[in-house]
Amino acid sequence: MLPNRSSLLTDLAQLLRWTLLALPVALVAGSATALFLWSLDQVTKLQWAHPQLLWFLPLGGVVVGLCYHYLGKGSDKGNNLLIDEVHEPGGGVPTRMAPLVLIGTLVTHLFGGSAGREGTAVQMGGSLADMLVRLLRVGRENRRLMLMCGIAAGFGAVFGTPLTGAIFAMEVLVIGRIQYEALIPVLVASVLGDATCSAWGVHHTVYHLDVAHAAGTHAPFEALLLGKVALAGIAFGLCGRLFAETTHRLQRGFAKLVPYAPARPALGAVVVIALVYLIGTRDYLGLGVEAPPGGQVSIVASFHEGGATSLSWLWKTLFTSVTLSSGFKGGEVTPLFFIGSTLGNTLGLLLHEPVALFAALGFIAVFAGAANTPLACTVMGIELFGAHYAVYFAVACFIAYLFSGHSGIYLSQRVGVAKNGGGEHLRGKSLRELRAVSSTPPKETTDH
């Protein structure tokens, strides 16, 4: 049956309304992300030019800790605050989150902390979106959509992956379910956010995954290669789980050792400095997309043989977990790209398969397992590396998602569908609640 004129007009009006809601969020979030990426590039170059800045990492950590402790108003919850506000609107997202996370992340990178950038862009996008909700007097029913638009615009702009940004914003909230009611707004926000960021002259890293010209539009089915990809997917999922659990456990450990929150980053900084001198390299500091002068290991290098050592993924896990769990600011995603691509490099050599392909698989699949977003990460693989190996991307990401268990870097995620089947008792619970239950010792019982 063809739609009538009234139905078409209603759909067009809804599309226009959603676009008008997403447009200001995209422009503001895209511009803020452009400023952040430019600033991050400048402080990274400064850190490389003056490596002695690493010795000031404890002081920088205390400054960040004090700012969040006395000015934060809940901003220290980061991405989890955004997810909580989407699920159950409460006190709102403070506008001060945007400048605080921007400054905190730049301080972290200036002095050599190991962190990423996704968390900063997403938090800035969400914070600014909530600010627009108040300024434009948007109704409560649309606030949730605008927060999701902020997440999508920030994520899409910071990595130059607009389709991934849209899917990520819908997939990250609930494990096993996608929030399709926000489909059009988040797509508009992510696409326009990325376009706005690019319009400011910001360029993203280009990763090369070579494909023979005569290979066709998609890779042919190879049972042996598919089996190896599945095996690697298990390793990627376990690696993502290791990163999440290590970070959460260290966070609890720092809290017990140092009750005064602003002082925790100082202890974390001392551990980071000690690790640098223990292993004799600065390759695991900072963002990790490119190696510092004289360095060897990086995300870009991991796509080539000799671009990583067999333990590079483990060292980056430790450096980043210590940095973030002690209270420094930044994101987890780019370090997860580093961890995944270097692990993929190692697995490619062990399995006698192209190193670049397995680096690309690890790049997206470890993130898929740690963030519980397999569909977004599959699309990210296509946007970054092309569609030729799309089937292998999907296999690696979906298996990694399964084997990462009910764990993840975002504790406010809620379980929509249990990964191992059944699990009705898990539905609706957050990962934070599941961790609290699992860490509670069983009550003693008395036999009668």
Secondary structure, DSSP 4 states (H G I P E B T S, - for coil): -PPPHHHHHHHHHHHHHHHHHHHHHHHHHHHHHHHHHHHHHHHHHHHHH-GGGGGGHHHHHHHHHHHHHHH-TTGGGTHHHHHHHHHS--S---TTHHHHHHHHHHHHHHTT----SHHHHHHHHHHHHHHHHHHTT--HHHHHHHHHHHHHHHHHHHHT-HHHHHHHHHHSSEETB--GGGHHHHHHHHHHHHHHHHHTT---PPP-----GGG-SSPPP-HHHHHHHHHHHHHHHHHHHHHHHHHHHHHHHHHHH--SGGGHHHHHHHHHHHHHHHHT--TTSS--SSPPTT----TTGGGSTTSS-TTHHHHHHHHHHHHHHTT--S-SHHHHHHHHHHHHHHHHHHTTS-HHHHHHHHHHHHHHHHHT-HHHHHHHHHHHH-STTHHHHHHHHHHHHHHT-S--S-TT-EESS-TTS--GGGTT-BHHHHHHHHHSPPPP----
